[in-house]
């Protein structure tokens, strides 16, 4: 009886050990790639399922979006400006079988591919494009990465360029360029204002030439404006005809 008791206890213990190794539970965002005697036999999960201990092995794969920081990369732009650029990469696994079988370490492979692609794409653009057109550059990098990682069963959902670090000398040069651009715009706006004012003055001159009384009214308006300024200066309008008459008399004498 004592032997039977130990035998049953040993069998029960073996059963418990077997079930603990055979029963597996995967969460909703997890999948299990199953290998039977080293050969791929399927993808399990989520939920409860059984494995044959020793004969079958399970490799867990997380299907959630992975956020990975791309380390700062030294990039030389098309206009020969040296900058440091870092970014944030977002990707997820869509095919667990390929992510485990096709590449040994999909995290490291994706990170290295993102670094090389970032340098390659940004090196084809000028510094102004890196600073002003980040959305377009992000889309270009994402498209290239998505095509290359598709064979690994990985979907790149996005990449965002975070910082573009420029050395102090280039920062001063950019500041001077921005200041010169503002001065240029101010001069252009001032010239446009002068042009518009000249056009209006020519138009006003044509109108006043048609009605001589209008010029006299303008004289009175100018005198009124001067009087309001409380100035001791007295202005007497002198008709141009009088000047012409005096000039002719001086030439005649």
DABEL-V966761 format. One record per pair of residues at least 24 apart in sequence whose C-alpha atoms are under 10 Angstrom apart, sorted by the first residue. I is the first residue (numbers start at 1). J is the second residue. Records with the same first field share a line. If there is no record, write none. Layout:
BEGIN
I = J ; J
END
This chain:
BEGIN
17 = 53
18 = 51 ; 52 ; 53
19 = 50 ; 51 ; 52 ; 53
20 = 50 ; 51 ; 53
21 = 50 ; 51 ; 52 ; 53 ; 54
22 = 49 ; 50 ; 51 ; 52 ; 53 ; 54 ; 56
23 = 48 ; 49 ; 50 ; 51 ; 52 ; 53
24 = 48 ; 49 ; 50 ; 51 ; 58
25 = 49 ; 50
26 = 60 ; 61
27 = 62
28 = 62 ; 63 ; 64
29 = 61 ; 62 ; 63 ; 64
30 = 60 ; 61 ; 62 ; 63 ; 64 ; 96
31 = 58 ; 59 ; 60 ; 61 ; 62 ; 63 ; 95 ; 96 ; 97
32 = 57 ; 58 ; 59 ; 60 ; 61 ; 62 ; 96 ; 97
33 = 57 ; 58 ; 59 ; 60 ; 61 ; 96 ; 97 ; 98 ; 99 ; 100 ; 101
34 = 58 ; 59 ; 60 ; 97
35 = 59
40 = 97 ; 101
41 = 97
42 = 96 ; 97
43 = 95 ; 96 ; 97
59 = 96 ; 97 ; 100
60 = 96 ; 100
61 = 93 ; 95 ; 96 ; 97 ; 99 ; 100
62 = 92 ; 93 ; 94 ; 96
63 = 91 ; 92 ; 93 ; 94 ; 95 ; 96 ; 154
64 = 91 ; 92 ; 93 ; 94
65 = 89 ; 90 ; 91 ; 92 ; 93 ; 155 ; 156 ; 157
66 = 90 ; 91 ; 92 ; 93 ; 107 ; 156 ; 157
67 = 91 ; 92 ; 158 ; 159
68 = 107 ; 110 ; 111 ; 114 ; 159
69 = 111 ; 114 ; 115 ; 159 ; 160 ; 162
70 = 111 ; 112 ; 114 ; 115 ; 118 ; 159 ; 160 ; 161 ; 162
71 = 111 ; 112 ; 114 ; 115
72 = 115 ; 118 ; 119 ; 162 ; 163 ; 164 ; 165
73 = 115 ; 116 ; 118 ; 119 ; 164
74 = 118 ; 119 ; 123 ; 165
75 = 118 ; 119 ; 120 ; 121 ; 122 ; 123 ; 124 ; 164
76 = 119 ; 120 ; 122 ; 123 ; 124 ; 125 ; 126 ; 127
77 = 119 ; 120 ; 121 ; 122 ; 123 ; 124 ; 125 ; 126 ; 127 ; 128 ; 129 ; 130
78 = 122 ; 123 ; 124 ; 125 ; 126 ; 127
79 = 123 ; 124 ; 125 ; 126 ; 127 ; 128
80 = 123 ; 125 ; 126 ; 127
81 = 123 ; 126 ; 127 ; 166 ; 167 ; 170
82 = 123 ; 127 ; 165 ; 166 ; 167 ; 170
83 = 127 ; 163 ; 164 ; 165 ; 166 ; 167 ; 170
84 = 119 ; 163 ; 164 ; 165 ; 166 ; 167
85 = 115 ; 118 ; 119 ; 122 ; 130 ; 161 ; 162 ; 163 ; 164 ; 165 ; 166
86 = 115 ; 118 ; 119 ; 160 ; 161 ; 162 ; 163 ; 164 ; 165
87 = 114 ; 115 ; 118 ; 138 ; 159 ; 160 ; 161 ; 162 ; 163 ; 164
88 = 114 ; 158 ; 159 ; 160 ; 161 ; 162
89 = 114 ; 142 ; 156 ; 157 ; 158 ; 159 ; 160 ; 161
90 = 142 ; 155 ; 156 ; 157 ; 158 ; 159 ; 160
91 = 142 ; 145 ; 146 ; 149 ; 154 ; 155 ; 156 ; 157 ; 158 ; 159
92 = 153 ; 154 ; 155 ; 156 ; 157
93 = 149 ; 150 ; 152 ; 153 ; 154 ; 155 ; 156
94 = 150 ; 152 ; 153 ; 154 ; 155 ; 156
95 = 150 ; 151 ; 152 ; 153 ; 154 ; 155
96 = 152 ; 153 ; 154
97 = 152 ; 153
98 = 150 ; 151 ; 152 ; 153 ; 154
99 = 149 ; 150 ; 151 ; 152 ; 153 ; 154
100 = 152 ; 153
101 = 152 ; 153
102 = 151 ; 152 ; 153
103 = 151 ; 152 ; 153
106 = 149 ; 152 ; 153 ; 154
109 = 149 ; 152
110 = 145 ; 148 ; 149 ; 152 ; 154 ; 156
113 = 144 ; 145 ; 148 ; 149
114 = 141 ; 142 ; 144 ; 145 ; 159
117 = 141 ; 142 ; 144 ; 145
118 = 142 ; 144 ; 145 ; 159 ; 161
127 = 164 ; 166
128 = 174
130 = 161 ; 164
131 = 161 ; 163 ; 164
134 = 160 ; 161 ; 162
135 = 159 ; 160 ; 161
137 = 161
END
